[in-house]
Amino acid sequence: MRWNDAYAMPPYSGGSQAALPMDDAASNQAQARPQEIPALARDTTAENPWPVSLLSQKYHMAVERWPSVWVEGQISEINARRASSVYITLRDNTQDVSLSVNGFGMFAQMARNFKQGDRVVIHGKADLWIKQTRLSLRGDDIRRIGAGDLKERIEELRRKLKGEGLFDADRKVPLPEFPHTIGLICAPQARAEGDVITNVNLRWPTVNFRIVHTHVQGAQCPPEVIAAIEQLDADPDVDVIIVARGGGSFEDLIGFSDEGVVRATAACVTPIVSAIGHEDDWTLIDLAADMRASTPTDAAKRVVPDVHEQTQLISSAMAQMTMRLQARIDNETRFIEGYVNRPSLLQPQTMLEPHERFVDDAVNRMRIALTRIADEEQLVLERSQASLRALSPQSTLDRGYAVVMDADGHVLDSASQVNVGDDLTVTLKHGTVVAQAKRIVDHE
């Protein structure tokens, strides 16, 4: 039995019907007997289709027949703010596939013991919400199956890379103040790309862009982001690189915590800015990047200055320079005027008067000093002359004594030095007498 045959329903009476041209009798008969809705899907036509509500109801009836199931995965999101209900996004352990799980009552109480990243198995039954034709799993049991969840693995990787020094502050490169070319890594036609370009152009219109489009989630994300970083880092025109992605769930952003992406970011010589998700989101690339921006818009504001602010700064600086130059000119003008009005410049000869007085005073002091020195030396000379005169032989002669010398001119001071008949020279106060010894008397 086919599905559309097994779940045939009575004729559907709700909804509006297409108006067809007819006469008044036929119209009255049609209003009395509404057009019948096909009971089976194969009987629907473009002129007589099923309403959305009917198809959703048929889906719901089919899903109700599905058996209960145990499913394994990892909690990527959990909302248990209400005591009576819980909503979980369960992610496949290896593939980029997710499943919505909801539950109430006892299941909601059990789920409160779990957190984002936990690896679990959930028992439940498929459920389809008719209002939006949304398929989910209505859980009734949840169990933990291990601690090797994504968050713990990321935390382990974080500790490992931190131990290698990849997140050290001394590895960070300052951003250029006025970049000419910005490298942008983002998804094609992503809102993050428009946010960055729009805000950069509003702030600093002269900037150029080198844009590399990559996958920003899923298995292709890490290798493409690594290749894009290496490509832009090798471009000599690129001054700064922005890696941008809009918000998403923890599992959507997991590619930016890949070890290869983090190492490529840390090895990048060009300054790199991470702008992944919203302010509350975090990935390991944020720790390795030279700067983390809370959003792509915030990244645009951080990598370029505001042209209006720079214009104001330049205007303010020019005003200050003009004011300081004018003040310097005014000071120098007053300084020159002060020199011009000095008496020394009005009557230059007055500049020599202090020096003339100094020279005259020096000459007078020198004359007095030399006179005093000469007088003192004259007095010393007179004293020496008097001493010399008192000690000279002439003084002795002047007192009546005589000096007796032999024929050889030797002064005789003893009679034993003279023989009878020796010629003697006797020097007196006035004149000299030559005599001959006739007798010698020796008193010794």
C-alpha positions in Angstrom: 0.0 0.0 0.0 1.4 3.4 -0.9 1.6 6.2 1.6 -1.0 8.5 0.0 -3.4 5.6 -0.2 -2.9 4.5 3.4 -3.5 8.0 4.9 -6.5 9.1 2.8 -8.8 11.4 4.8 -12.4 12.5 4.5 -13.2 15.3 2.2 -11.6 18.6 3.4 -14.2 21.4 3.8 -11.9 24.2 4.9 -10.2 26.9 2.8 -11.3 28.9 -0.2 -12.1 27.5 -3.5 -11.3 28.7 -7.0 -14.2 30.7 -8.6 -15.3 29.2 -11.9 -17.6 30.9 -14.4 -21.2 29.4 -14.2 -24.8 30.5 -14.5 -26.8 31.5 -11.4 -28.4 28.1 -10.9 -25.0 26.4 -11.1 -23.5 29.0 -8.8 -26.2 28.5 -6.2 -25.8 24.7 -6.5 -22.0 25.1 -6.1 -22.4 27.2 -2.9 -24.7 24.6 -1.5 -22.3 21.7 -2.3 -18.6 22.8 -1.9 -16.0 21.3 -4.2 -14.5 18.1 -2.8 -10.8 17.9 -1.8 -9.0 14.9 -3.3 -8.7 12.1 -0.7 -5.4 10.9 -2.1 -2.2 12.7 -3.1 -2.3 11.2 -6.6 -5.7 12.8 -7.2 -4.6 16.4 -6.6 -4.3 18.7 -9.6 -3.2 22.3 -10.2 -6.9 23.2 -10.2 -7.8 21.1 -7.1 -4.7 21.0 -4.8 -4.3 20.2 -1.1 -4.1 23.1 1.3 -0.8 23.4 3.3 -2.5 22.5 6.5 -3.8 19.2 5.0 -0.4 18.2 3.8 1.2 19.1 7.1 -1.4 17.0 8.9 -0.8 14.0 6.7 2.9 14.3 7.4 2.2 14.4 11.1 0.0 11.3 10.9 2.8 9.5 9.0 5.5 10.5 11.4 3.4 9.3 14.3 3.7 5.8 13.0 7.5 5.9 13.1 9.0 3.8 15.9 11.0 5.2 18.9 14.7 5.4 18.5 18.0 5.8 20.4 20.3 8.5 18.7 23.9 9.4 19.6 25.4 12.8 19.2 26.9 15.9 20.8 25.0 18.7 22.3 25.9 21.9 20.4 23.1 24.0 21.9 20.8 23.6 24.8 18.0 25.9 26.1 16.7 24.9 29.4 15.6 28.3 30.8 12.1 27.0 31.4 11.6 24.5 34.1 9.1 22.5 32.2 10.7 22.3 28.8 14.1 21.9 27.1 15.3 22.4 23.5 18.5 20.8 22.3 20.5 20.9 19.0 22.2 17.5 18.7 25.2 17.3 16.4 26.5 14.3 14.6 29.9 13.2 16.0 31.7 13.2 12.6 29.4 14.8 10.0 28.1 18.4 9.8 24.5 17.2 10.5 22.3 18.4 13.3 18.9 17.3 14.8 16.4 19.3 16.9 15.4 17.6 20.1 12.7 18.9 22.5 11.2 17.4 25.6 9.0 18.3 28.6 8.4 17.2 32.1 10.8 14.5 33.3 13.0 14.8 30.2 13.5 18.5 30.8 14.5 17.9 34.4 17.0 15.2 33.2 18.5 17.5 30.5 19.3 20.2 33.1 22.3 18.1 34.1 23.9 18.5 30.7 25.8 21.3 29.0 26.9 22.3 25.6 29.5 19.9 24.2 28.4 16.9 26.1 28.3 13.6 24.2 25.0 11.8 24.8 22.4 9.3 23.6 18.8 10.3 23.6 15.7 8.1 23.3 12.7 9.6 21.7 10.0 9.5 19.0 9.9 11.6 15.9 7.5 14.5 16.1 6.2 17.0 13.5 5.0 20.4 14.5 2.0 21.0 12.2 2.0 24.7 12.5 5.4 25.0 10.7 5.8 21.4 9.4 9.0 21.1 11.4 10.4 17.7 12.2 12.1 17.1 15.6 12.7 14.3 18.1 10.5 14.3 21.2 12.9 13.0 23.9 12.0 11.0 26.9 15.4 9.8 28.1 19.0 11.2 27.9 22.2 9.6 29.0 25.9 10.7 29.0 28.2 8.4 27.1 31.6 10.1 27.5 33.6 13.2 28.4 35.5 13.4 25.1 33.3 16.3 23.8 34.3 19.1 21.4 34.7 21.7 24.1 37.0 19.6 26.1 39.1 18.7 23.0 39.3 22.4 22.2 40.3 23.2 25.7 43.0 20.5 25.5 44.2 22.0 22.2 44.2 25.5 23.7 46.4 24.3 26.6 48.7 22.6 24.2 49.1 25.6 21.9 49.5 28.0 24.8 52.3 25.8 26.1 54.0 26.2 22.8 53.8 30.0 23.2 51.5 30.6 20.2 49.2 32.9 22.2 52.0 34.9 23.9 51.7 38.7 23.8 55.2 39.2 22.5 54.1 37.4 19.3 51.4 40.0 18.6 52.1 42.4 15.7 50.7 45.9 16.0 48.3 46.9 13.3 49.4 49.5 10.7 47.9 52.9 11.5 47.1 53.8 7.9 46.7 50.6 5.8 46.6 50.8 2.0 45.3 47.3 1.3 43.2 45.0 3.5 43.0 41.3 2.9 39.6 39.9 3.7 38.8 36.2 4.2 35.0 35.4 4.3 32.3 33.4 2.8 31.0 34.4 -0.7 28.2 36.9 -0.6 28.3 36.9 3.2 26.9 39.7 5.3 30.2 39.9 7.1 31.9 40.9 3.8 29.4 43.7 3.3 29.7 44.9 6.9 33.5 45.1 6.6 33.7 46.8 3.2 30.9 49.2 4.0 32.3 50.3 7.3 35.9 50.5 6.1 34.8 52.7 3.1 32.8 55.0 5.4 35.8 55.5 7.7 38.7 55.4 5.2 37.6 55.5 1.6 41.1 55.2 0.0 41.6 51.6 1.2 41.9 48.7 -1.3 40.7 45.1 -0.7 42.1 41.7 -1.5 39.1 39.3 -0.9 39.5 35.6 -0.7 36.2 33.6 -0.4 36.2 30.4 1.6 33.8 28.0 3.4 33.4 29.3 6.9 31.9 26.1 8.3 32.0 22.4 7.6 34.9 20.1 6.7 36.1 22.5 3.9 36.5 25.4 6.2 39.9 24.8 7.8 42.0 23.9 4.7 40.5 26.8 2.7 41.0 29.3 5.5 44.6 28.1 5.9 45.3 28.5 2.2 43.7 32.0 2.2 45.8 33.2 5.1 49.0 31.9 3.4 48.0 33.5 0.1 47.3 37.0 1.6 50.4 36.8 3.8 52.5 36.2 0.8 51.0 39.3 -1.0 53.4 42.2 -0.4 50.6 44.8 -1.0 48.4 43.5 1.9 49.0 45.5 5.1 46.5 43.7 7.4 44.2 40.6 7.1 40.7 40.2 8.5 39.1 36.8 9.0 35.4 37.5 9.2 32.3 35.4 9.8 28.9 36.2 11.1 27.3 34.7 14.2 26.4 31.0 14.4 26.1 28.1 16.8 29.1 26.6 18.5 29.3 23.8 15.9 29.2 26.4 13.0 32.3 28.1 14.4 34.2 25.0 15.2 36.3 25.2 12.0 38.1 28.3 13.4 39.3 26.3 16.4 41.1 23.9 14.1 44.8 23.4 15.0 45.9 24.1 11.4 44.0 27.3 11.3 45.4 28.4 14.6 49.0 27.6 13.6 48.6 29.4 10.3 47.3 32.4 12.1 50.2 32.4 14.6 52.7 32.0 11.8 51.2 34.9 9.7 53.7 37.7 9.4 51.1 40.2 8.3 49.0 41.6 11.2 45.8 39.5 11.3 42.4 40.4 13.0 39.8 37.7 13.9 36.2 38.7 13.6 34.4 35.5 14.1 30.7 35.4 15.3 29.4 37.8 17.9 30.9 39.3 21.0 30.0 36.2 23.1 31.4 33.7 20.7 35.0 32.5 21.0 37.3 30.4 18.9 41.0 29.5 19.2 41.8 31.8 16.2 40.9 34.7 18.5 43.8 33.8 20.8 46.4 33.5 18.0 45.3 36.6 16.1 47.1 39.9 16.6 43.7 41.4 17.5 40.2 40.1 18.2 37.2 42.0 17.1 33.8 41.3 18.5 32.1 41.5 15.1 33.1 42.1 11.5 31.8 45.7 11.9 34.1 46.1 14.9 37.0 44.7 12.9 36.4 47.4 10.2 36.6 50.1 12.9 39.8 48.7 14.4 41.9 48.3 11.2 41.3 51.8 9.7 41.1 55.3 11.3 38.1 57.5 11.0 38.7 60.1 8.2 36.6 62.6 10.1 38.5 62.1 13.3 41.8 62.4 11.4 40.7 65.6 9.7 39.8 67.0 13.1 43.1 66.0 14.5 44.9 67.6 11.6 42.9 70.8 12.0 43.5 70.9 15.7 47.2 70.3 15.2 47.5 73.0 12.6 45.7 75.4 14.9 48.1 74.6 17.7 51.1 75.0 15.5 49.8 78.3 14.2 49.2 79.5 17.8 52.6 78.3 19.0 54.4 79.9 16.0 52.6 83.2 16.6 53.5 83.0 20.3 57.1 82.4 19.4 57.1 85.3 17.0 55.6 87.6 19.6 58.2 86.6 22.2 61.0 87.1 19.8 59.6 90.5 18.7 59.4 91.6 22.4 62.9 90.3 22.9 64.2 92.4 20.0 62.3 95.4 21.1 63.8 95.0 24.6 67.3 95.0 23.1 66.6 98.0 20.9 65.4 100.1 23.9 68.5 99.2 26.0 70.8 102.2 26.8 73.8 100.2 25.7 72.4 100.2 22.2 71.1 103.7 22.2 74.6 104.9 23.5 77.1 102.3 22.6 80.0 104.1 24.5 78.3 103.2 27.8 79.2 99.6 27.1 82.9 100.5 27.5 82.6 102.5 30.7 82.5 99.6 33.1 85.6 98.1 31.4 87.5 101.4 31.5 86.8 101.7 35.2 87.9 98.1 35.7 91.2 98.8 33.8 91.9 102.1 35.8 91.2 100.3 39.0 93.5 97.5 38.0 96.3 99.9 37.1 96.0 101.8 40.4 96.0 98.5 42.3 99.1 97.4 40.4 100.9 100.7 41.0 100.2 100.6 44.7 101.3 97.0 44.9 104.5 97.6 43.0 105.4 100.6 45.1 104.8 98.6 48.3 107.0 95.8 46.9 109.8 98.2 46.0 109.7 99.8 49.4 109.9 96.5 51.1 112.8 95.4 48.9 114.6 98.7 49.5 114.3 98.2 53.3 115.7 94.7 53.0 118.6 96.0 50.9 119.4 98.7 53.4 119.4 96.2 56.3 121.7 93.9 54.3 124.0 96.8 53.5 124.2 97.7 57.1 125.0 94.2 58.2 127.5 93.8 55.5 129.2 97.1 56.4 129.3 96.1 60.1 131.0 92.8 59.2 133.4 94.1 56.6 137.3 94.4 57.3 137.1 98.0 56.4 135.0 98.6 59.5 137.7 97.1 61.6 140.4 99.3 59.9 138.2 102.3 60.5 138.4 101.5 64.2 142.3 101.7 64.1 143.2 98.1 63.5 145.5 97.0 60.7 145.8 93.9 58.5 149.3 92.3 58.2 150.0 90.2 55.1 153.2 88.4 54.1 154.9 88.9 50.8 152.5 86.4 49.1 149.5 88.3 50.2 148.4 85.9 53.0 146.8 87.5 56.0 149.0 86.8 59.1 147.2 86.1 62.4 150.2 84.6 64.3 153.8 85.8 64.9 155.0 82.3 64.3 154.2 82.7 60.7 156.8 85.5 60.3 160.6 85.2 60.2 163.0 88.0 60.9 163.7 89.9 57.7 160.4 89.0 56.0 158.7 91.8 54.1 155.3 92.6 55.5 152.4 94.6 54.1 150.4 96.5 56.6 147.0 97.7 55.5 145.6 100.6 57.5 142.4 102.6 57.4 144.1 104.9 54.9 146.9 103.5 52.9 149.3 100.6 53.1 152.8 100.3 54.7 155.5 98.0 53.6 157.8 97.0 56.4 160.4 94.4 57.4 160.3 92.2 60.4 163.2 92.8 62.7 162.2 91.0 65.8 159.6 88.4 66.6 157.9 88.1 69.9 155.7 85.0 70.3 153.3 85.2 73.2 152.5 81.6 73.1 
